[in-house]
């Protein structure tokens, strides 16, 4: 259907068709099955639809296309919904609430202790893990601003896997702390 429309309508109309035909089906139940082992097949179909929208070859990378069209990958939908779930839960069990002194990552939610790897893949555990990886300045925002800023943050990064999100956000935080330390050192030298 999208391929037939490609040459006869504008990109904005195609984008609307994409949201009606593809995105709506992908977003249904993403909270539950978004971390499943066979989700890569759906992601490949999503990339195929994006290539059709932009009239690209079958083997071209879609990362820039997702950013250009401002469309979330399937993984980003999963991350966004879980982060939003945690923000709406309004949990008060933060790491900083356990101590009277300042600690690093004080606005992170305490992860429940899980022995089995299978239970660490559960939606409740993944929600907390994902929320903890979101930058501090986004976590502190009101709900509407949180949604908007998180959407922009995720689309500009366009992660393909949850592992990539978890690793790169750690690197981002580390680099940010390292840059602050370097600036402080340079000021005092």
C-alpha positions as CSV (number, residue, x, y, z in Angstrom):
1,X,0.0,0.0,0.0
2,X,2.7,2.5,1.0
3,X,4.8,1.6,-2.1
4,X,1.8,2.4,-4.4
5,X,1.3,5.8,-2.7
6,X,5.0,6.7,-2.9
7,X,5.0,8.3,-6.3
8,X,1.6,9.9,-6.2
9,X,1.5,11.8,-2.8
10,X,3.7,13.9,-0.6
11,X,6.0,12.6,2.2
12,X,3.6,14.1,4.8
13,X,0.7,12.1,3.4
14,X,2.9,9.0,3.3
15,X,3.9,9.6,6.9
16,X,0.3,9.7,7.9
17,X,-0.3,6.5,6.1
18,X,2.7,4.9,7.8
19,X,1.3,5.9,11.3
20,X,-2.1,4.5,10.3
21,X,-0.9,1.2,8.7
22,X,2.3,0.3,10.5
23,X,3.0,2.4,13.6
24,X,-0.4,1.7,15.1
25,X,0.1,-2.1,14.9
26,X,3.7,-1.9,16.2
27,X,2.7,0.3,19.2
28,X,-0.1,-2.1,20.3
29,X,1.2,-4.2,23.3
30,X,4.8,-2.9,23.0
31,X,5.1,-2.6,26.8
32,X,4.7,-6.4,27.1
33,X,6.3,-7.9,24.0
34,X,8.8,-5.1,23.1
35,X,11.7,-7.0,24.7
36,X,10.8,-10.4,23.2
37,X,13.4,-12.4,21.3
38,X,11.6,-12.3,17.9
39,X,10.9,-8.5,17.9
40,X,13.8,-8.1,15.4
41,X,11.5,-9.4,12.6
42,X,9.0,-6.6,13.3
43,X,11.8,-4.1,13.4
44,X,13.0,-5.3,9.9
45,X,9.5,-4.7,8.6
46,X,9.5,-1.2,10.1
47,X,12.8,-0.4,8.5
48,X,11.4,-1.7,5.1
49,X,8.4,0.7,5.5
50,X,10.7,3.6,6.3
51,X,12.8,2.9,3.2
52,X,9.6,2.8,1.1
53,X,8.6,6.3,2.5
54,X,11.9,7.8,1.5
55,X,12.3,5.7,-1.7
56,X,15.7,4.2,-0.6
57,X,17.4,0.9,-1.6
58,X,16.8,-2.2,0.5
59,X,20.2,-2.2,2.0
60,X,20.6,1.5,3.0
61,X,20.8,2.4,6.6
62,X,17.7,3.7,8.2
63,X,19.1,5.5,11.3
64,X,19.3,8.9,9.6
65,X,15.8,8.3,8.0
66,X,14.2,7.7,11.4
67,X,15.7,11.0,12.6
68,X,14.8,12.9,9.4
69,X,11.2,11.7,9.5
70,X,11.0,12.0,13.3
71,X,9.7,8.5,13.7
72,X,10.6,6.3,16.7
73,X,12.1,2.9,16.1
74,X,10.3,-0.1,17.7
75,X,13.0,-0.1,20.4
76,X,12.4,3.6,21.1
77,X,8.7,3.1,21.4
78,X,9.4,0.4,24.0
79,X,11.8,2.7,25.9
80,X,9.4,5.7,25.7
81,X,6.5,3.7,27.0
82,X,8.4,2.2,29.9
83,X,9.9,5.5,30.9
84,X,6.4,7.1,30.8
85,X,5.0,4.3,32.9
86,X,7.6,4.9,35.6
87,X,7.0,8.7,35.5
88,X,3.3,8.1,35.9
89,X,3.8,5.6,38.8
90,X,5.2,8.4,40.8
91,X,7.4,6.0,42.9
92,X,9.2,7.6,45.9
93,X,11.7,4.8,46.4
94,X,14.8,6.8,45.2
95,X,18.4,6.0,46.1
96,X,18.7,9.5,47.6
97,X,15.8,8.9,50.0
98,X,17.8,6.3,51.9
99,X,20.5,8.7,53.0
100,X,20.7,12.1,54.4
101,X,23.9,13.0,52.5
102,X,24.4,13.6,48.8
103,X,25.1,10.5,46.7
104,X,25.6,10.0,43.0
105,X,22.4,9.0,41.0
106,X,20.2,10.1,43.9
107,X,17.2,10.5,41.6
108,X,17.5,6.9,40.3
109,X,14.8,4.4,41.5
110,X,16.0,1.5,43.5
111,X,16.1,-1.7,41.3
112,X,14.3,-4.6,42.9
113,X,16.7,-7.5,43.7
114,X,16.2,-10.3,41.1
115,X,18.3,-13.5,41.0
116,X,17.2,-14.9,37.7
117,X,18.0,-13.3,34.4
118,X,14.5,-14.2,33.2
119,X,13.0,-12.1,35.9
120,X,15.3,-9.2,35.0
121,X,13.6,-9.1,31.6
122,X,10.2,-8.6,33.1
123,X,8.4,-5.4,32.2
124,X,8.4,-4.0,35.8
125,X,12.2,-4.5,36.1
126,X,12.9,-3.1,32.7
127,X,10.8,0.0,33.4
128,X,12.9,0.9,36.4
129,X,16.2,0.1,34.5
130,X,15.2,2.3,31.5
131,X,14.0,5.1,33.7
132,X,17.3,5.2,35.6
133,X,19.2,5.6,32.3
134,X,17.3,8.7,31.2
135,X,19.3,12.0,31.7
136,X,18.6,13.8,35.0
137,X,17.4,17.0,33.4
138,X,14.6,15.1,31.6
139,X,13.6,13.1,34.7
140,X,12.9,16.2,36.7
141,X,10.5,17.8,34.2
142,X,6.7,17.9,34.5
143,X,4.8,15.2,32.7
144,X,4.0,17.1,29.5
145,X,7.6,18.5,29.2
146,X,8.9,15.1,30.1
147,X,7.0,13.5,27.2
148,X,8.2,16.2,24.8
149,X,11.9,16.2,25.8
150,X,12.1,12.4,26.0
151,X,10.6,12.1,22.6
152,X,13.2,14.6,21.1
153,X,16.0,12.9,23.1
154,X,15.2,9.4,21.8
155,X,14.6,10.4,18.2
156,X,17.9,12.3,18.0
157,X,19.7,9.2,19.3
158,X,17.6,6.6,17.3
159,X,18.8,3.5,19.2
160,X,18.2,0.2,17.5
161,X,18.4,-2.1,20.6
162,X,17.7,-1.7,24.3
163,X,21.3,-2.8,25.1
164,X,22.6,0.1,22.9
165,X,20.4,2.5,24.8
166,X,21.6,1.2,28.2
167,X,25.3,1.2,27.2
168,X,25.4,4.6,25.4
169,X,23.5,6.5,28.1
170,X,26.1,5.2,30.6
171,X,28.9,6.4,28.3
172,X,27.1,9.8,27.9
173,X,26.9,10.2,31.7
174,X,30.5,9.2,32.1
175,X,31.7,11.6,29.5
176,X,29.6,14.4,31.0
177,X,31.2,13.8,34.4
178,X,34.7,13.5,32.9
179,X,34.2,16.9,31.1
180,X,33.1,18.5,34.3
181,X,36.2,17.2,36.1
182,X,38.4,18.4,33.3
183,X,36.9,21.9,33.4
184,X,37.4,22.0,37.2
185,X,41.0,20.9,36.8
186,X,41.7,23.4,34.1
187,X,40.2,26.2,36.2
188,X,42.5,25.5,39.2
189,X,45.7,25.0,37.1
